[in-house]
Amino acid sequence: MTKVNKRLAVLVGCNYPKTQYELHGCINDVVAMRDVLVNRFGFETRNIELLMDAPVEGEGSSPAVLPTGANIKAALSKMVSQAEAGDVLFFHYSGHGTRIPSLKPAHIFRQDEAIVPSDFNLITDMDFRQLVNRLPEGASFTILSDSCHSGGLIDKEKEQIGPSAYKTTPLIPYKPKTKSIPFESILQHLSSLTGINSSDIGTHLLESFGANASLKFLVPQLQSDLFEFLKADEGILLSGCQANETSADMNPMESGGKAYGAFSNAIQMVLKENTGGLSNKQVVIKARKVLEAQGIDQHPCLYCSDRNADAPLLSQPEDKPISVSAI
């Protein structure tokens, strides 16, 4: 019996409803991506896990799994654990991002990237590096992060399309919300939960979340080499912006349109306009052009090995779209 490779996905949308950090388009982003994965890339619905902090518009039911830090990491860990050679893994995150002071001695003035789950239990670049390092040979893991400061979200992954100094002329009749929560705001929020007077964010995360906190704060620095980049791997990051930039949450309510993340929407437009296979590099370049044409000043980036830069997005054949097939 011929083995059929699996296509597995975890999609996370965080709108942070009824908070001062509320966004509007993140759940729409991942629901739209679910449809594309099924209809174009051959994923089966049963192999796609959605984590959201509000019901899908029009569906009414409460979200089954909330996008807390522990839940997101558990879903990603389960997906990686199921992977075998030839499998295609995908993680789409739409929500807030942030930057935190780096703990690496060699980068004392640097900042590291993280995403902000619904409970503020940060998932950092080291967590994504550890997941990529666990991949079996021959499997691929593509991350699409529509969040602020998402460039470099897989620690030490090779930069293929990096920062751009080009500034876009604003064309939008309203000011979009940025998908970023400043480090100081996260520290203040966590301090209010722990009651500890400390500027060390790791202290608060460990106090609040214990063993579910990021590996960046759990693993002693002497053991951090366990998560070092060792060789070209199968991690692929399509980031919504550069590490020092913000990503936009578009909410065209006045015109009656649906809210969406600017980068997620640009990816959707690129795929709609190009029905055949596109390489990871082509997708990011075309998404940059879409955002530029829309007057949105953010620059998507690509981080992966040289080979994966030219590999088709989610292993789609270049000559024709993938049709759904049973696993």
ZIVENGI-V924217 format. One record per pair of residues at least 6 apart in sequence whose C-alpha atoms are under 6 Angstrom apart, sorted by the first residue. I is the first residue (numbers start at 1). J is the second residue. Records with the same first field share a line. If there is no record, write none. Layout:
I->J / J
This chain:
5->86 / 87
6->87
7->43 / 87 / 88 / 89
8->47 / 89
9->48 / 89 / 90 / 91
10->48 / 49 / 91
11->30 / 50 / 91 / 92
12->50 / 51 / 52 / 93
13->26 / 27 / 52 / 94
14->26 / 52 / 53 / 95
15->22 / 23 / 24 / 26
16->22
24->259
25->259 / 260 / 261
26->94 / 95
29->260
37->43
38->44
40->321 / 322
41->322
42->322 / 323 / 324
51->65 / 66 / 67
52->63 / 66 / 67
53->66
54->63
55->61 / 62 / 63
67->117 / 118
68->117 / 118 / 119
69->117 / 121
70->212
84->136
85->137 / 138 / 139
86->138 / 139
87->139
88->140
89->140 / 141
90->141 / 142 / 143
91->143
92->143 / 144 / 145
93->145 / 146
94->146 / 147
95->147
96->116 / 147 / 179 / 180
97->114 / 115 / 116 / 147 / 148 / 180
98->114 / 180 / 181
99->111 / 112 / 113
100->111 / 112
101->111
102->110 / 111 / 112
113->125 / 153
114->123 / 124
115->122 / 123
116->122
123->214
125->153 / 154 / 155
126->155 / 216
127->215
128->154
129->154 / 155
130->227
132->235
140->234
141->235
142->236 / 237
143->237
144->238 / 239
145->239 / 240
146->240 / 263
147->179 / 247
148->179 / 180 / 246 / 247
149->242 / 243 / 244 / 245 / 246
150->239 / 243
151->239 / 241 / 242 / 243
156->229
157->303 / 304
158->303 / 304
159->303
160->302 / 303
161->301 / 302
162->301
163->242
168->292 / 295 / 297
169->295
170->295
171->295
176->248 / 249 / 250
177->248 / 249
178->246 / 247 / 248 / 249
179->247 / 248
202->217
205->213
206->213
232->305
236->303 / 304
237->302 / 303
238->301 / 302
239->300 / 301
240->263 / 300
241->298 / 299 / 300
242->299
248->262
249->261
250->259 / 260 / 261
251->259
266->287 / 290
267->287
276->318 / 319 / 320 / 321
277->316 / 317 / 318
278->312 / 313
279->310 / 311 / 312 / 313
280->309 / 312 / 313
281->309
288->299
